[in-house]
């Protein structure tokens, strides 16, 4: 990771870029960030922090600076690289505070309201009386809905444009933040390399000389001096380790900034698509819908007239058919139907048969009565004769 400007190393505790940190751009985040899936673990070659990471100018500055490091000075060891550490710490705290306070819920809410408005058009139905009144009511409802939806959509679009401007500024600020983080990263790298160079030199020269002196003299003060130098080297080594940890934090900040920037960029593109594609397309479709409703009503009205005419013609034809057939049947009928004559003849024959039977029974009864009368008369006569004997 390289920067256009070479960082300046210092032994002071105050960070050189404190003002830059204060002026760092305001962070904005998309709260819907999803953690990336972990890739399959494979053998990773560790990164070695050495001169290969530096340019020629940076190498020269590191070599010159390493000669100024006095690891026997506790204050220098304590403050070594703290300027860059404070810069990264302030940078991270600033970013974290913005992550916590940033809320893009308004953007999501506006987009949701936009979808509701676009989908809600034409869903409401009004009841009317009769075909034509129902059609007029539906058209009036559509017009009213369109007017209301258009007003709401324009308001939402204005809000989205404001969000888009803010997000575009944030995207530009993320670029500035990324470059600032590169500078901190490079400073830490140079501090670490310079410190390692100086530590190696001290251990190879001063520390080795003290060890040899203590071994030769056998004096306690020489052994103590050697032990003190060992402790100082270890303390300085721990300080370099702290710088390496801070450097890793700076390394991690790079992709994190890009991820946040990418989220805002995607949101800007989503808003742009809604403004230049979705909303104009919706408006054109609404105009078509109103025009189609006009055509549908005219077609439906004509269809209703045609249907009514056809129904009347069918009914008239049916009535004419029925009347014609009835008239024809009556015209073809005789004055007296044959069935009526047959029935009358059958009834007449039946009547004559019954009269004949009645006459026969009457004759038989009269003949029987005549015989009975003769018998009665004979009995009476016989009885009278018996009375005078």
C-alpha positions in Angstrom: 0.0 0.0 0.0 1.6 3.2 -1.1 0.8 6.9 -0.9 1.7 9.8 -3.0 3.2 11.6 -0.1 5.9 10.2 2.2 4.9 10.2 5.9 7.2 12.0 8.3 8.4 10.0 11.3 8.7 11.7 14.6 9.6 10.8 18.2 7.0 13.2 19.6 3.9 11.8 21.2 1.4 14.1 19.5 0.1 12.8 16.1 1.1 14.9 13.1 -2.4 14.3 11.5 -4.5 15.3 14.6 -6.0 18.1 12.6 -6.7 15.9 9.7 -8.4 13.4 12.0 -10.6 16.2 13.4 -11.5 17.2 9.8 -12.2 13.6 8.8 -15.3 13.3 6.7 -18.6 12.3 8.3 -19.3 8.6 8.0 -22.5 7.2 6.8 -23.4 3.5 6.9 -26.0 1.2 5.5 -27.3 -0.8 8.5 -28.1 -3.8 6.3 -24.5 -4.9 5.9 -24.4 -8.6 5.9 -21.1 -10.4 6.9 -19.3 -11.9 4.1 -19.1 -15.7 4.0 -15.8 -17.0 5.3 -13.7 -18.5 2.5 -12.3 -21.9 2.8 -9.1 -21.8 4.9 -6.0 -22.5 3.0 -2.3 -22.0 3.6 -1.6 -18.3 3.9 1.9 -16.9 3.4 2.5 -14.5 6.3 3.3 -10.9 5.5 6.8 -9.8 6.5 7.2 -6.2 7.5 10.5 -5.2 5.9 12.2 -2.7 3.5 10.5 -4.4 0.5 7.3 -2.5 1.4 9.0 0.9 1.0 10.1 3.2 -1.8 13.7 4.3 -2.1 12.9 7.7 -0.5 11.0 5.9 2.4 13.9 3.5 2.9 16.3 6.4 3.2 14.1 8.2 5.7 13.7 5.0 7.7 17.5 4.4 7.8 18.1 8.0 8.9 15.4 7.9 11.5 16.5 4.6 13.0 19.8 6.1 14.0 18.0 8.7 16.1 16.3 6.1 18.2 17.7 5.8 21.7 16.2 2.7 23.3 17.9 3.5 26.6 15.7 6.6 26.9 12.5 5.3 28.6 10.5 8.3 27.4 11.5 7.7 23.8 10.5 4.1 24.1 7.2 4.9 25.7 6.3 7.5 23.1 7.7 5.7 20.1 5.1 5.6 17.3 2.4 6.9 19.6 1.6 9.7 17.2 0.6 7.2 14.5 -1.2 5.0 17.1 -3.2 8.0 18.4 -4.1 8.9 14.8 -5.4 5.3 14.1 -7.2 5.2 17.4 -8.9 8.5 16.9 -9.7 7.5 13.3 -11.3 4.2 14.5 -13.3 5.8 17.3 -14.6 8.4 14.8 -15.6 5.7 12.4 -17.2 3.6 15.1 -19.2 6.5 16.5 -20.6 7.2 13.0 -21.4 3.6 12.5 -23.5 3.6 15.7 -25.3 6.9 15.0 -25.8 6.6 11.3 -29.3 5.5 10.3 -30.4 5.1 6.7 -33.8 3.8 7.8 -35.4 6.9 6.2 -34.1 5.9 2.8 -35.6 2.4 3.2 -38.8 3.8 4.5 -39.1 6.1 1.5 -38.4 3.3 -0.9 -41.0 1.1 0.8 -43.6 3.9 0.7 -42.8 4.4 -3.0 -43.5 0.7 -3.7 -46.8 0.9 -1.7 -47.9 3.9 -3.7 -47.0 2.3 -7.1 -48.7 -1.0 -6.2 -51.8 0.6 -4.6 -53.0 2.4 -7.8 -56.3 0.9 -9.1 -56.9 -1.5 -6.3 -59.9 0.3 -4.8 -63.3 -0.5 -6.3 -66.5 1.6 -5.9 -70.0 0.1 -6.2 -72.5 1.9 -8.5 -76.0 1.4 -9.7 -76.3 0.2 -13.2 -73.6 -0.5 -15.8 -72.9 3.0 -17.0 -72.9 4.6 -13.5 -70.5 1.9 -12.3 -68.1 2.6 -15.1 -68.2 6.3 -14.5 -67.5 5.7 -10.8 -64.5 3.5 -11.6 -63.0 6.1 -13.9 -63.5 8.8 -11.3 -61.9 6.7 -8.7 -58.9 6.0 -10.9 -58.4 9.7 -11.6 -58.6 10.5 -7.9 -56.2 7.8 -7.0 -53.8 8.9 -9.7 -53.8 12.5 -8.5 -53.3 11.4 -4.9 -50.6 8.9 -5.8 -48.8 11.4 -8.0 -48.6 13.9 -5.2 -47.2 11.3 -2.8 -44.8 10.0 -5.3 -43.4 13.4 -6.1 -42.9 14.0 -2.4 -41.1 10.7 -1.9 -39.0 11.4 -5.0 -37.9 14.7 -3.5 -36.9 13.0 -0.3 -35.0 10.3 -2.3 -33.1 13.0 -4.2 -32.1 14.6 -0.9 -30.9 11.2 0.3 -29.0 10.6 -2.9 -27.1 13.9 -2.6 -26.2 13.0 1.0 -25.0 9.6 0.0 -23.0 10.8 -2.9 -21.2 13.2 -0.6 -20.6 10.3 1.8 -19.1 8.2 -1.0 -16.7 11.0 -1.8 -15.8 11.3 1.9 -15.1 7.6 2.1 -12.4 8.1 -0.6 -10.8 10.8 1.6 -11.0 8.5 4.6 -9.4 5.6 2.7 -6.5 7.8 1.6 -6.1 9.1 5.2 -6.0 5.5 6.5 -3.3 4.6 3.9 -1.2 7.4 5.3 -1.6 6.0 8.9 -0.8 2.5 7.6 2.4 3.7 5.9 3.5 5.7 9.0 3.1 2.6 11.2 4.9 0.4 8.8 7.9 2.8 8.7 8.0 3.2 12.5 8.0 -0.6 12.8 10.8 -1.1 10.2 12.9 1.7 11.7 12.4 0.3 15.2 13.3 -3.3 14.1 16.4 -2.0 12.4 17.5 -0.1 15.5 16.7 -3.0 17.8 18.7 -5.4 15.7 21.7 -3.0 15.6 21.6 -2.5 19.4 21.4 -6.2 20.1 24.2 -6.9 17.7 26.5 -4.1 18.9 25.8 -2.4 22.3 24.1 -5.4 23.9 26.7 -7.8 22.7 29.5 -5.5 23.9 27.9 -5.3 27.4 27.6 -9.1 27.5 31.2 -9.6 26.6 32.3 -7.0 29.1 30.2 -8.6 31.9 31.6 -12.0 31.1 35.2 -10.8 31.1 35.0 -8.5 34.2 32.7 -10.6 36.3 31.6 -7.5 38.0 28.1 -7.2 39.3 27.6 -3.7 37.9 28.6 -4.9 34.4 26.2 -7.8 34.7 23.5 -5.4 35.8 24.2 -3.0 32.9 23.9 -6.0 30.5 20.6 -7.1 32.2 19.3 -3.5 32.0 20.0 -3.3 28.3 18.3 -6.7 27.8 15.2 -5.3 29.6 15.3 -2.2 27.5 15.5 -4.2 24.3 12.6 -6.4 25.3 10.5 -3.3 26.3 11.2 -1.7 23.0 10.4 -5.0 21.2 7.0 -5.1 23.0 6.4 -1.5 21.9 7.1 -2.6 18.3 4.6 -5.4 18.8 2.0 -2.9 19.9 2.6 -0.9 16.8 2.2 -4.1 14.7 -1.2 -4.7 16.3 -2.2 -1.1 15.5 -1.0 -1.6 12.0 -3.3 -4.6 11.6 -6.2 -2.5 12.7 -5.3 0.1 10.0 -5.0 -2.7 7.5 -8.5 -3.9 8.4 -9.9 -0.4 8.1 -9.2 -0.3 4.4 -11.6 -3.0 3.2 -14.1 -1.9 5.9 -14.2 1.6 4.5 -14.6 0.2 1.0 -17.5 -2.0 2.1 -19.3 0.9 3.7 -18.6 3.0 0.6 -20.0 0.2 -1.6 -23.2 0.0 0.5 -23.8 3.7 0.0 -23.0 3.4 -3.7 -25.5 0.6 -4.1 -28.1 2.7 -2.3 -27.4 5.7 -4.6 -27.8 3.4 -7.6 -31.1 2.1 -6.2 -32.4 5.6 -5.7 -31.2 6.6 -9.2 -33.0 3.7 -10.7 -36.2 4.6 -8.9 -36.0 8.2 -10.0 -35.1 7.8 -13.7 -36.7 4.4 -14.4 -39.4 3.3 -12.0 -41.3 6.5 -11.4 -41.4 7.7 -15.1 -42.4 4.2 -16.1 -45.2 4.2 -13.5 -46.5 7.6 -14.7 -46.6 6.4 -18.3 -48.4 3.2 -17.3 -50.9 5.2 -15.4 -51.6 7.4 -18.4 -52.1 4.2 -20.5 -54.4 2.8 -17.8 -56.6 5.9 -17.8 -56.7 5.8 -21.6 -57.6 2.1 -21.7 -60.3 2.7 -19.1 -61.9 5.3 -21.4 -61.7 2.9 -24.3 -63.0 0.0 -22.2 -66.0 2.1 -21.1 -66.9 3.1 -24.7 -66.5 -0.5 -25.9 -68.5 -1.8 -22.9 -71.3 0.7 -23.6 -71.4 -0.2 -27.3 -71.4 -3.9 -26.3 -74.3 -3.3 -23.9 -76.4 -1.5 -26.6 -75.6 -4.3 -29.1 -76.5 -7.0 -26.5 -79.8 -5.3 -25.7 -80.7 -5.0 -29.4 -79.9 -8.6 -30.0 -82.0 -9.7 -27.0 -85.0 -7.6 -28.3 -84.7 -9.1 -31.8 -84.5 -12.6 -30.3 -87.6 -12.0 -28.1 -89.6 -10.5 -31.1 -88.6 -13.4 -33.3 -89.7 -15.9 -30.6 -93.0 -14.2 -30.1 -93.6 -14.0 -33.9 -92.8 -17.7 -34.3 -95.2 -18.6 -31.5 -98.0 -16.4 -32.9 -97.6 -17.6 -36.4 -97.6 -21.3 -35.4 -100.7 -20.8 -33.3 -102.5 -19.0 -36.0 -101.6 -21.7 -38.6 -102.8 -24.4 -36.3 -106.1 -22.7 -35.7 -106.5 -22.1 -39.4 -106.0 -25.7 -40.3 -108.4 -27.0 -37.7 -112.0 -28.2 -38.7 -115.1 -26.6 -37.3 -115.6 -29.8 -35.3 -112.7 -32.0 -34.6 -112.8 -35.6 -35.6 -112.0 -36.5 -32.1 -115.1 -34.7 -30.9 -117.3 -36.5 -33.4 -115.8 -39.8 -32.4 -116.4 -39.1 -28.7 -120.0 -37.9 -29.5 -120.7 -41.1 -31.5 -119.3 -43.3 -28.8 -121.4 -41.6 -26.2 -124.5 -41.9 -28.4 -124.0 -45.6 -29.0 -123.4 -46.1 -25.3 -126.6 -44.2 -24.5 -128.6 -46.3 -27.0 -127.2 -49.5 -25.5 -128.1 -48.4 -22.0 -131.7 -47.5 -23.1 -132.1 -50.8 -24.8 -130.9 -52.7 -21.7 -133.2 -50.6 -19.6 -136.2 -51.4 -21.9 -135.3 -55.1 -21.9 -135.1 -55.1 -18.1 -138.5 -53.2 -17.9 -140.2 -55.8 -20.1 -138.8 -58.7 -18.1 -139.9 -57.1 -14.9 -143.4 -56.4 -16.3 -143.7 -60.0 -17.4 -142.7 -61.2 -14.0 -145.1 -58.8 -12.3 -147.9 -60.0 -14.6 -147.4 -63.6 -13.5 -147.1 -62.6 -9.8 -150.4 -60.6 -10.1 -152.1 -63.7 -11.5 -150.8 -65.8 -8.6 -151.9 -63.2 -6.1 -155.3 -63.0 -7.6 -155.6 -66.8 -7.6 -154.6 -67.0 -3.9 -157.1 -64.4 -3.1 -159.9 -66.2 -5.0 -159.0 -69.5 -3.3 -159.1 -67.9 0.1 -162.6 -66.4 -0.5 -163.9 -69.8 -1.5 -162.6 -71.4 1.6 -164.5 -68.9 3.7 -168.0 -70.1 2.5 -167.6 -73.8 3.0 
